[in-house]
């Protein structure tokens, strides 16, 4: 069952300046922007999303769509909390899961841009960023050769499903330091870094420690204060672990099938840099449209940094926390945890960008595979379809 949210007025960024009744418009005069228009529902968008939610038993969703750097649609669907009959609004925050990796990649690129490290900086060992402060301090050749770019491109040669196992959720009571000590002293490193793609949450967890070491701040403080402050994305934080710890405007998460009891046992806040952030769908777009290399909004990364962030190795399509879909000419990323499914896509020719967040997911297997394909097609429809977007909302 879904409900429609009420029409939401977002913050006014441009003040309407009326021309006095005695003045006349001259040829060449610049017309001042008017007040923001009220967002009108778009049936083709709403029907497609609500049908999808019904098919896959999604309790709630948040959608944000921008065109040429301006927010043209933002809406909540269904329930933030079914038991409390609380409807999703555009202010609700969802666990981003692996969308957090894009934030981590952008944070590293900002530090690179500031000259505080390079993508080729070594991570472990004497003279490296983290030195020998984790583990025994005696590292094998593969660990000693891991570079920052390997953490962001999933090419460490370690800690993925095919290179020793992704152990990010093991020993949930461990602190960040305890977990990294345990990983470095007990897990194998079978592949040479930079030669093999293997998706790894552990690599991004380590990238979070790199950000902390280089910046002198906690991961979340660097993200909020240094990366996002200039974008207007003010509602990003670390996800709560338990239901009782749920943050202000954070939705409730619902596991399905065999995952019904899993949403509130994940090792937050330790899973910060790999999957631990919460944000609204609009705030996701505020970040993406601030690192896109276009002049539609002020970017926080320069063109060289954007190019570097979105360039994958020759044997992969995954760059620095962003996946590249060359055939569709877009950037994208997905996130998935028990009780959470998220995604964004940015088209590189038509100016469209979409973020879509859910507070549930189907359990692994055929249902999840069908869901993933249908979600991808839904987002492509929002990017490429003719939906008569309003371009006078002034919402960014």
DAFENQUI-V758252 format. One record per residue. N is the residue number from 1. SS is DSSP state (helix for helix, strand for strand, loop for the rest). PHI is phi in degrees with one decimal (NA if undefined). Layout:
n:N ss:SS phi:PHI
n:N ss:SS phi:PHI
//
This chain:
n:1 ss:loop phi:NA
n:2 ss:loop phi:-127.0
n:3 ss:loop phi:-128.5
n:4 ss:strand phi:-89.7
n:5 ss:loop phi:-75.9
n:6 ss:loop phi:-71.0
n:7 ss:loop phi:-62.1
n:8 ss:loop phi:-108.8
n:9 ss:loop phi:-95.5
n:10 ss:loop phi:-90.9
n:11 ss:loop phi:-60.5
n:12 ss:loop phi:-86.2
n:13 ss:loop phi:-100.2
n:14 ss:loop phi:-120.2
n:15 ss:loop phi:-90.4
n:16 ss:loop phi:-72.0
n:17 ss:loop phi:-114.8
n:18 ss:loop phi:-76.1
n:19 ss:loop phi:-76.4
n:20 ss:loop phi:-66.4
n:21 ss:loop phi:-64.3
n:22 ss:loop phi:-91.9
n:23 ss:loop phi:-93.5
n:24 ss:loop phi:-117.6
n:25 ss:loop phi:-70.9
n:26 ss:loop phi:-102.3
n:27 ss:loop phi:-58.7
n:28 ss:loop phi:94.0
n:29 ss:loop phi:-62.5
n:30 ss:loop phi:-88.3
n:31 ss:loop phi:-79.4
n:32 ss:loop phi:-69.7
n:33 ss:loop phi:-66.0
n:34 ss:loop phi:-84.2
n:35 ss:loop phi:-67.2
n:36 ss:loop phi:-65.2
n:37 ss:loop phi:-79.5
n:38 ss:loop phi:-71.9
n:39 ss:loop phi:-65.8
n:40 ss:loop phi:-99.1
n:41 ss:loop phi:-61.6
n:42 ss:loop phi:-115.0
n:43 ss:helix phi:-60.5
n:44 ss:helix phi:-64.7
n:45 ss:helix phi:-74.3
n:46 ss:helix phi:-61.9
n:47 ss:helix phi:-65.4
n:48 ss:helix phi:-64.3
n:49 ss:helix phi:-73.9
n:50 ss:helix phi:-66.7
n:51 ss:helix phi:-64.3
n:52 ss:helix phi:-60.8
n:53 ss:helix phi:-62.7
n:54 ss:helix phi:-65.2
n:55 ss:helix phi:-61.3
n:56 ss:loop phi:-110.2
n:57 ss:loop phi:55.0
n:58 ss:loop phi:-87.2
n:59 ss:loop phi:-65.3
n:60 ss:strand phi:-147.5
n:61 ss:strand phi:-152.5
n:62 ss:strand phi:-130.6
n:63 ss:strand phi:-124.1
n:64 ss:strand phi:-137.5
n:65 ss:strand phi:-134.7
n:66 ss:strand phi:-124.4
n:67 ss:strand phi:-136.8
n:68 ss:loop phi:52.0
n:69 ss:loop phi:81.2
n:70 ss:strand phi:-116.3
n:71 ss:strand phi:-73.1
n:72 ss:strand phi:-111.2
n:73 ss:strand phi:-160.4
n:74 ss:strand phi:-148.4
n:75 ss:strand phi:-158.3
n:76 ss:strand phi:-103.8
n:77 ss:strand phi:-135.7
n:78 ss:strand phi:70.6
n:79 ss:strand phi:-114.1
n:80 ss:strand phi:-76.6
n:81 ss:strand phi:-149.0
n:82 ss:loop phi:-62.3
n:83 ss:loop phi:-64.4
n:84 ss:loop phi:-93.8
n:85 ss:loop phi:56.6
n:86 ss:strand phi:-95.2
n:87 ss:strand phi:-79.0
n:88 ss:loop phi:-69.4
n:89 ss:loop phi:-118.0
n:90 ss:loop phi:-69.8
n:91 ss:loop phi:-87.9
n:92 ss:loop phi:-68.8
n:93 ss:strand phi:-109.2
n:94 ss:strand phi:-119.6
n:95 ss:strand phi:-59.8
n:96 ss:loop phi:-84.7
n:97 ss:helix phi:53.3
n:98 ss:helix phi:-73.9
n:99 ss:helix phi:-60.3
n:100 ss:helix phi:-57.1
n:101 ss:helix phi:-63.8
n:102 ss:helix phi:-65.9
n:103 ss:helix phi:-61.8
n:104 ss:helix phi:-64.2
n:105 ss:helix phi:-60.7
n:106 ss:helix phi:-65.0
n:107 ss:helix phi:-64.3
n:108 ss:helix phi:-61.8
n:109 ss:helix phi:-64.4
n:110 ss:helix phi:-65.5
n:111 ss:helix phi:-66.4
n:112 ss:helix phi:-63.5
n:113 ss:helix phi:-59.8
n:114 ss:loop phi:-83.8
n:115 ss:loop phi:78.0
n:116 ss:loop phi:-92.7
n:117 ss:loop phi:-168.5
n:118 ss:loop phi:-128.3
n:119 ss:loop phi:-66.9
n:120 ss:loop phi:-95.9
n:121 ss:loop phi:-64.9
n:122 ss:strand phi:-72.5
n:123 ss:loop phi:-95.6
n:124 ss:loop phi:-119.0
n:125 ss:loop phi:113.9
n:126 ss:loop phi:-56.9
n:127 ss:loop phi:84.1
n:128 ss:loop phi:-84.9
n:129 ss:loop phi:-60.3
n:130 ss:loop phi:-92.1
n:131 ss:loop phi:56.0
n:132 ss:loop phi:-120.4
n:133 ss:loop phi:-78.0
n:134 ss:loop phi:-114.5
n:135 ss:loop phi:71.4
n:136 ss:loop phi:-85.3
n:137 ss:loop phi:84.7
n:138 ss:loop phi:-110.7
n:139 ss:loop phi:-108.4
n:140 ss:loop phi:-74.0
n:141 ss:helix phi:-60.0
n:142 ss:helix phi:-64.3
n:143 ss:helix phi:-63.6
n:144 ss:helix phi:-65.5
n:145 ss:loop phi:-98.7
n:146 ss:loop phi:-69.1
n:147 ss:strand phi:-106.1
n:148 ss:helix phi:-57.1
n:149 ss:helix phi:-61.6
n:150 ss:helix phi:-66.6
n:151 ss:helix phi:-62.3
n:152 ss:helix phi:-84.0
n:153 ss:helix phi:-103.0
n:154 ss:loop phi:59.3
n:155 ss:loop phi:-125.1
n:156 ss:loop phi:-70.3
n:157 ss:loop phi:78.1
n:158 ss:loop phi:-145.3
n:159 ss:loop phi:70.9
n:160 ss:loop phi:-107.6
n:161 ss:loop phi:-58.7
n:162 ss:loop phi:-103.4
n:163 ss:loop phi:-134.2
n:164 ss:loop phi:106.6
n:165 ss:loop phi:99.4
n:166 ss:loop phi:-85.1
n:167 ss:loop phi:-108.7
n:168 ss:loop phi:-59.7
n:169 ss:loop phi:-97.3
n:170 ss:loop phi:-75.7
n:171 ss:loop phi:52.4
n:172 ss:loop phi:-60.7
n:173 ss:loop phi:-82.6
n:174 ss:loop phi:-69.1
n:175 ss:loop phi:-75.2
n:176 ss:helix phi:-55.2
n:177 ss:helix phi:-64.1
n:178 ss:helix phi:-62.8
n:179 ss:helix phi:-64.7
n:180 ss:helix phi:-67.5
n:181 ss:helix phi:-58.1
n:182 ss:helix phi:-65.2
n:183 ss:helix phi:-60.5
n:184 ss:helix phi:-70.3
n:185 ss:helix phi:-97.9
n:186 ss:helix phi:-121.8
n:187 ss:loop phi:-102.6
n:188 ss:loop phi:-80.0
n:189 ss:loop phi:-132.2
n:190 ss:loop phi:-76.8
n:191 ss:loop phi:-117.1
n:192 ss:loop phi:-69.6
n:193 ss:loop phi:-58.8
n:194 ss:loop phi:82.2
n:195 ss:loop phi:-119.4
n:196 ss:loop phi:-153.4
n:197 ss:loop phi:-88.7
n:198 ss:loop phi:-153.5
n:199 ss:loop phi:-56.9
n:200 ss:loop phi:-144.5
n:201 ss:helix phi:-66.2
n:202 ss:helix phi:-61.3
n:203 ss:helix phi:-59.3
n:204 ss:helix phi:-73.5
n:205 ss:helix phi:-58.4
n:206 ss:helix phi:-66.9
n:207 ss:helix phi:-59.4
n:208 ss:helix phi:-62.3
n:209 ss:helix phi:-70.2
n:210 ss:helix phi:-63.6
n:211 ss:helix phi:-58.7
n:212 ss:helix phi:-64.0
n:213 ss:helix phi:-64.6
n:214 ss:helix phi:-75.7
n:215 ss:helix phi:-87.4
n:216 ss:loop phi:77.4
n:217 ss:loop phi:-122.5
n:218 ss:loop phi:-64.8
n:219 ss:helix phi:-53.8
n:220 ss:helix phi:-66.5
n:221 ss:helix phi:-67.3
n:222 ss:helix phi:-66.0
n:223 ss:helix phi:-60.5
n:224 ss:helix phi:-74.7
n:225 ss:helix phi:-87.1
n:226 ss:helix phi:-104.6
n:227 ss:helix phi:-87.8
n:228 ss:loop phi:-98.0
n:229 ss:helix phi:-54.4
n:230 ss:helix phi:-81.3
n:231 ss:helix phi:-92.2
n:232 ss:loop phi:84.8
n:233 ss:loop phi:-85.7
n:234 ss:loop phi:-94.7
n:235 ss:loop phi:-112.3
n:236 ss:loop phi:-94.3
n:237 ss:strand phi:-156.9
n:238 ss:strand phi:-89.5
n:239 ss:loop phi:-64.2
n:240 ss:loop phi:-80.4
n:241 ss:loop phi:-81.6
n:242 ss:loop phi:-102.6
n:243 ss:helix phi:-61.6
n:244 ss:helix phi:-65.0
n:245 ss:helix phi:-92.6
n:246 ss:loop phi:-52.1
n:247 ss:loop phi:-76.7
n:248 ss:loop phi:-55.1
n:249 ss:loop phi:63.5
n:250 ss:strand phi:-87.7
n:251 ss:loop phi:-72.3
n:252 ss:loop phi:-92.8
n:253 ss:loop phi:-106.9
n:254 ss:strand phi:-127.1
n:255 ss:loop phi:-81.1
n:256 ss:loop phi:-114.7
n:257 ss:helix phi:56.4
n:258 ss:helix phi:-68.4
n:259 ss:helix phi:-97.7
n:260 ss:loop phi:-59.1
n:261 ss:loop phi:-102.2
n:262 ss:loop phi:-90.3
n:263 ss:loop phi:-58.7
n:264 ss:loop phi:-112.2
n:265 ss:loop phi:-123.0
n:266 ss:loop phi:-69.5
n:267 ss:loop phi:-79.2
n:268 ss:loop phi:-81.6
n:269 ss:loop phi:-87.3
n:270 ss:loop phi:-61.3
n:271 ss:loop phi:-83.4
n:272 ss:loop phi:-85.4
n:273 ss:loop phi:-76.8
n:274 ss:loop phi:-98.9
n:275 ss:loop phi:-174.4
n:276 ss:loop phi:-104.9
n:277 ss:strand phi:-87.4
n:278 ss:strand phi:-121.1
n:279 ss:strand phi:-165.7
n:280 ss:loop phi:-81.6
n:281 ss:helix phi:-62.6
n:282 ss:helix phi:-64.1
n:283 ss:helix phi:-68.4
n:284 ss:helix phi:-59.7
n:285 ss:helix phi:-68.1
n:286 ss:helix phi:-61.7
n:287 ss:helix phi:-71.0
n:288 ss:helix phi:-60.2
n:289 ss:loop phi:-77.3
n:290 ss:loop phi:-103.5
n:291 ss:loop phi:-131.2
n:292 ss:loop phi:-97.8
n:293 ss:loop phi:74.7
n:294 ss:loop phi:-99.9
n:295 ss:loop phi:-101.8
n:296 ss:loop phi:-77.2
n:297 ss:loop phi:-138.4
n:298 ss:loop phi:-64.7
n:299 ss:loop phi:-88.6
n:300 ss:loop phi:-94.5
n:301 ss:loop phi:-120.1
n:302 ss:loop phi:-79.1
n:303 ss:helix phi:-61.3
n:304 ss:helix phi:-64.0
n:305 ss:helix phi:-67.9
n:306 ss:helix phi:-62.8
n:307 ss:helix phi:-60.7
n:308 ss:helix phi:-65.2
n:309 ss:helix phi:-65.5
n:310 ss:loop phi:-108.2
n:311 ss:loop phi:-108.8
n:312 ss:loop phi:-84.5
n:313 ss:loop phi:-66.7
n:314 ss:loop phi:-63.9
n:315 ss:loop phi:-99.9
n:316 ss:loop phi:-147.4
n:317 ss:loop phi:-112.2
n:318 ss:strand phi:-105.8
n:319 ss:loop phi:-93.9
n:320 ss:loop phi:-92.2
n:321 ss:loop phi:85.2
n:322 ss:loop phi:-134.0
n:323 ss:strand phi:-92.5
n:324 ss:strand phi:-114.5
n:325 ss:strand phi:-111.7
n:326 ss:loop phi:-63.3
n:327 ss:loop phi:-63.0
n:328 ss:loop phi:-95.8
n:329 ss:loop phi:54.9
n:330 ss:strand phi:-144.2
n:331 ss:strand phi:-101.3
n:332 ss:strand phi:-159.3
n:333 ss:strand phi:-159.3
n:334 ss:strand phi:-125.4
n:335 ss:strand phi:-130.6
n:336 ss:strand phi:-152.0
n:337 ss:strand phi:-142.0
n:338 ss:loop phi:-53.0
n:339 ss:loop phi:84.4
n:340 ss:strand phi:-148.2
n:341 ss:strand phi:-144.7
n:342 ss:strand phi:-139.0
n:343 ss:strand phi:-168.5
n:344 ss:strand phi:-139.9
n:345 ss:strand phi:-140.1
n:346 ss:strand phi:-128.2
n:347 ss:strand phi:-81.7
n:348 ss:loop phi:-94.5
n:349 ss:loop phi:-125.1
n:350 ss:loop phi:-100.0
n:351 ss:loop phi:77.3
n:352 ss:strand phi:-93.2
n:353 ss:strand phi:-145.3
n:354 ss:strand phi:-135.5
n:355 ss:strand phi:-127.5
n:356 ss:strand phi:-136.8
n:357 ss:strand phi:-126.1
n:358 ss:strand phi:-122.3
n:359 ss:loop phi:-104.6
n:360 ss:strand phi:-165.2
n:361 ss:loop phi:-156.6
n:362 ss:loop phi:-69.0
n:363 ss:loop phi:-68.1
n:364 ss:loop phi:-57.2
n:365 ss:loop phi:129.0
n:366 ss:helix phi:-62.1
n:367 ss:helix phi:-63.3
n:368 ss:helix phi:-65.7
n:369 ss:helix phi:-64.1
n:370 ss:helix phi:-65.2
n:371 ss:helix phi:-60.3
n:372 ss:helix phi:-60.2
n:373 ss:helix phi:-65.5
n:374 ss:helix phi:-69.0
n:375 ss:helix phi:-64.6
n:376 ss:helix phi:-59.1
n:377 ss:helix phi:-65.6
n:378 ss:helix phi:-62.6
n:379 ss:helix phi:-67.4
n:380 ss:helix phi:-63.5
n:381 ss:helix phi:-62.7
n:382 ss:helix phi:-67.1
n:383 ss:helix phi:-73.8
n:384 ss:helix phi:-108.4
n:385 ss:loop phi:-77.2
n:386 ss:loop phi:-93.2
n:387 ss:loop phi:-114.9
n:388 ss:loop phi:54.3
n:389 ss:loop phi:-64.5
n:390 ss:loop phi:-78.3
n:391 ss:loop phi:-112.8
n:392 ss:loop phi:-117.8
n:393 ss:loop phi:-81.6
n:394 ss:loop phi:54.1
n:395 ss:loop phi:-94.3
n:396 ss:loop phi:-101.9
//
